Amino acid sequence: MKYKSCRLLEHGIYFYVDPGTQHLIAGHCCNTDHLHFNDRLYMYFDLKNEKLDWNYIFSEKRKLRENAKKGIYPCQCDGCFELIERDWDDEDYINHLTAGHIMKCNSRCIYCPTGRIPEWHNKEQDIDIKPVIAELTQKNLLKYNGSLRFVGGEPTLIKEFDWLVDLFSENNVPEIYVPTSGIRFSESLCKAIEKVESAAIVISVDSGTKETFEKIKGTKFYNVVWDNLQKYLAHAREKNFVIPKFILFTNYNDTSFEIESWLKKCSETGVVEVQFDSEHSVSSSEECENKKYVNRTVKMLEFAQKEAEKYNIKVTSFLAFMNRAKRIYEKQKNFFEENKGKFRDLTVDASVNNVDFNQYYKNLYLNIDNISVNYLNEILDRIVREEKYAYNRKAYLSSSREITQNPDFNEISMLLLRLGFDLEFETKEIKFNKTIDEILKTSYSTVIFNISSNIPFMSAIKKSRILNQYKNYSDKIKFN
């Protein structure tokens, strides 16, 4: 029968170790766009002390199936990218197996919530899926025409990882998905991607330089990861099976330089597809504070896609994050359109002492002389976090002196960019400036260059120099 449903709800099983209780949990799936729902369609909460009842599992799946035929879905499925309309069968079997844990890892990524909890990080987990597979096989309930998927932590450290990969690949499973740090090389996975129909080995590199890698990942395996990535590429039946990932993390790698360096390294390694993501996608929802960065993240994705065109590299993004980002952005846009009359401009200068946090703002007029960066951050952080700023934010910067010579120019500009502002300011700076370069590349900003001179041909030389320096961004440049 044709209706909208999901392969994981219909025929999937998901095993996951809860870090707090150390219980092995079973559920329908691990996907949801709404990460503030904690139950994630679980069915069993302690498989060490509870015996799996497959009659119960399939009765639960039949309930979901009958509801789906009526267009009724669990709240966790709202907007999920896995929901598709097609012909589904009514048989009871499992053909999508997902194994997950979040504690055992060979990295200590700065953005990982588990890594920040000492009693969880790198704790050994007693996952034993073999008896489950044996029972499924004995009852003739396991089919290998679906997928083998891993989530969370470092999957290659799961004790059954190689065994599961060997079992499913030897039985010709068509799809394998493995997110990994790339530090441990798996011969089993290497053999599997030589024969499977479809694979995604997603390796989180998150940086374009060794120095940034070590800051973010907490390890010194930069070269090891790229070497292993290249080994997988050499064995993959299709080059797009091996996908380096860049997880954008504010104040660490959220610059055009890091993205450019990462894509160049990918090209040199022979990569044809990459994934661009945000750390907010694994720790946040529409309700969390980190939504304040969504405008910047979307712009950085656009920049990465444009930059990747130079190398004929395809850029994708984790759909759950992009769906959430789109909803946040559309919500901001719709609110602004419905309440245009409520928005006003905010002027901040050295004399400001009060800001009305109940007011809604669109444009920011900022004299950066004698303004504390911390004070400005406190004001803007709260206004943006509480959605008191329009989605299309514009900041007009001024200074009594050459603006790039102001000691706070770089910090204030990056603060505004990260909060989703486009900037407009005037400068006499004609030599290369790192901050101006970042502004032009990763936002919809306008920079006005003051090149006036008593000698006409000097103005022409200055203009030519600037246009050559920023030749790909001439549409964002004006001249006085």
TAFEN-V707710 format. One record per residue. N is the residue number from 1. RES is the residue in one small letter. NEAR is the number of other C-alpha atoms within 12 Angstrom. Layout:
[[N;RES;NEAR] [N;RES;NEAR]]
This chain:
[[1;m;16] [2;k;17] [3;y;24] [4;k;29] [5;s;36] [6;c;35] [7;r;33] [8;l;36] [9;l;47] [10;e;41] [11;h;38] [12;g;38] [13;i;45] [14;y;38] [15;f;41] [16;y;45] [17;v;38] [18;d;31] [19;p;30] [20;g;22] [21;t;17] [22;q;24] [23;h;23] [24;l;33] [25;i;39] [26;a;38] [27;g;38] [28;h;39] [29;c;37] [30;c;38] [31;n;41] [32;t;36] [33;d;35] [34;h;33] [35;l;28] [36;h;19] [37;f;22] [38;n;19] [39;d;25] [40;r;28] [41;l;33] [42;y;31] [43;m;30] [44;y;30] [45;f;26] [46;d;23] [47;l;28] [48;k;21] [49;n;12] [50;e;14] [51;k;20] [52;l;27] [53;d;18] [54;w;24] [55;n;16] [56;y;16] [57;i;30] [58;f;27] [59;s;21] [60;e;26] [61;k;36] [62;r;24] [63;k;20] [64;l;30] [65;r;32] [66;e;23] [67;n;19] [68;a;27] [69;k;24] [70;k;15] [71;g;19] [72;i;19] [73;y;25] [74;p;27] [75;c;19] [76;q;28] [77;c;33] [78;d;24] [79;g;26] [80;c;30] [81;f;25] [82;e;25] [83;l;26] [84;i;21] [85;e;17] [86;r;16] [87;d;15] [88;w;23] [89;d;19] [90;d;20] [91;e;18] [92;d;27] [93;y;32] [94;i;36] [95;n;34] [96;h;37] [97;l;43] [98;t;40] [99;a;46] [100;g;44] [101;h;42] [102;i;40] [103;m;38] [104;k;34] [105;c;32] [106;n;29] [107;s;37] [108;r;31] [109;c;34] [110;i;27] [111;y;30] [112;c;31] [113;p;23] [114;t;29] [115;g;27] [116;r;17] [117;i;19] [118;p;16] [119;e;17] [120;w;26] [121;h;26] [122;n;24] [123;k;25] [124;e;22] [125;q;30] [126;d;26] [127;i;33] [128;d;26] [129;i;31] [130;k;20] [131;p;16] [132;v;29] [133;i;30] [134;a;16] [135;e;18] [136;l;25] [137;t;18] [138;q;12] [139;k;17] [140;n;16] [141;l;25] [142;l;31] [143;k;28] [144;y;31] [145;n;26] [146;g;32] [147;s;38] [148;l;47] [149;r;40] [150;f;40] [151;v;35] [152;g;33] [153;g;39] [154;e;39] [155;p;43] [156;t;38] [157;l;37] [158;i;37] [159;k;22] [160;e;25] [161;f;34] [162;d;28] [163;w;24] [164;l;35] [165;v;41] [166;d;25] [167;l;27] [168;f;36] [169;s;32] [170;e;22] [171;n;22] [172;n;25] [173;v;31] [174;p;28] [175;e;31] [176;i;42] [177;y;38] [178;v;42] [179;p;37] [180;t;41] [181;s;44] [182;g;40] [183;i;29] [184;r;30] [185;f;28] [186;s;29] [187;e;20] [188;s;26] [189;l;43] [190;c;32] [191;k;28] [192;a;39] [193;i;39] [194;e;28] [195;k;27] [196;v;33] [197;e;23] [198;s;29] [199;a;37] [200;a;36] [201;i;45] [202;v;40] [203;i;41] [204;s;39] [205;v;52] [206;d;51] [207;s;40] [208;g;36] [209;t;31] [210;k;26] [211;e;21] [212;t;32] [213;f;35] [214;e;25] [215;k;26] [216;i;36] [217;k;35] [218;g;25] [219;t;25] [220;k;22] [221;f;27] [222;y;32] [223;n;22] [224;v;20] [225;v;35] [226;w;38] [227;d;23] [228;n;30] [229;l;41] [230;q;30] [231;k;28] [232;y;39] [233;l;34] [234;a;22] [235;h;25] [236;a;29] [237;r;21] [238;e;25] [239;k;31] [240;n;30] [241;f;39] [242;v;43] [243;i;45] [244;p;48] [245;k;40] [246;f;45] [247;i;44] [248;l;43] [249;f;37] [250;t;28] [251;n;21] [252;y;31] [253;n;37] [254;d;39] [255;t;40] [256;s;36] [257;f;27] [258;e;32] [259;i;42] [260;e;32] [261;s;26] [262;w;41] [263;l;42] [264;k;27] [265;k;31] [266;c;41] [267;s;28] [268;e;17] [269;t;29] [270;g;30] [271;v;38] [272;v;29] [273;e;34] [274;v;44] [275;q;41] [276;f;43] [277;d;40] [278;s;41] [279;e;34] [280;h;33] [281;s;36] [282;v;33] [283;s;27] [284;s;31] [285;s;30] [286;e;34] [287;e;22] [288;c;23] [289;e;21] [290;n;32] [291;k;38] [292;k;40] [293;y;38] [294;v;46] [295;n;40] [296;r;38] [297;t;44] [298;v;35] [299;k;37] [300;m;42] [301;l;37] [302;e;25] [303;f;31] [304;a;40] [305;q;28] [306;k;23] [307;e;28] [308;a;30] [309;e;20] [310;k;18] [311;y;25] [312;n;20] [313;i;31] [314;k;28] [315;v;33] [316;t;26] [317;s;32] [318;f;31] [319;l;23] [320;a;33] [321;f;39] [322;m;33] [323;n;27] [324;r;40] [325;a;37] [326;k;25] [327;r;25] [328;i;31] [329;y;30] [330;e;21] [331;k;21] [332;q;32] [333;k;23] [334;n;17] [335;f;23] [336;f;25] [337;e;17] [338;e;13] [339;n;19] [340;k;19] [341;g;15] [342;k;18] [343;f;26] [344;r;22] [345;d;25] [346;l;31] [347;t;28] [348;v;30] [349;d;26] [350;a;21] [351;s;15] [352;v;20] [353;n;14] [354;n;16] [355;v;23] [356;d;19] [357;f;20] [358;n;17] [359;q;23] [360;y;31] [361;y;34] [362;k;35] [363;n;28] [364;l;34] [365;y;27] [366;l;35] [367;n;30] [368;i;37] [369;d;26] [370;n;23] [371;i;28] [372;s;24] [373;v;28] [374;n;15] [375;y;22] [376;l;34] [377;n;24] [378;e;18] [379;i;31] [380;l;39] [381;d;28] [382;r;25] [383;i;29] [384;v;36] [385;r;29] [386;e;24] [387;e;37] [388;k;34] [389;y;41] [390;a;42] [391;y;38] [392;n;35] [393;r;40] [394;k;31] [395;a;38] [396;y;32] [397;l;39] [398;s;33] [399;s;25] [400;s;18] [401;r;18] [402;e;21] [403;i;33] [404;t;32] [405;q;19] [406;n;22] [407;p;19] [408;d;24] [409;f;34] [410;n;24] [411;e;24] [412;i;36] [413;s;41] [414;m;32] [415;l;34] [416;l;41] [417;l;43] [418;r;40] [419;l;43] [420;g;39] [421;f;41] [422;d;37] [423;l;40] [424;e;33] [425;f;37] [426;e;28] [427;t;32] [428;k;28] [429;e;28] [430;i;30] [431;k;21] [432;f;17] [433;n;21] [434;k;23] [435;t;31] [436;i;40] [437;d;31] [438;e;34] [439;i;40] [440;l;36] [441;k;36] [442;t;41] [443;s;40] [444;y;30] [445;s;35] [446;t;30] [447;v;40] [448;i;30] [449;f;32] [450;n;23] [451;i;26] [452;s;20] [453;s;15] [454;n;9] [455;i;11] [456;p;12] [457;f;13] [458;m;14] [459;s;21] [460;a;19] [461;i;17] [462;k;25] [463;k;30] [464;s;20] [465;r;20] [466;i;33] [467;l;24] [468;n;17] [469;q;22] [470;y;28] [471;k;17] [472;n;16] [473;y;24] [474;s;24] [475;d;17] [476;k;28] [477;i;32] [478;k;24] [479;f;26] [480;n;18]]
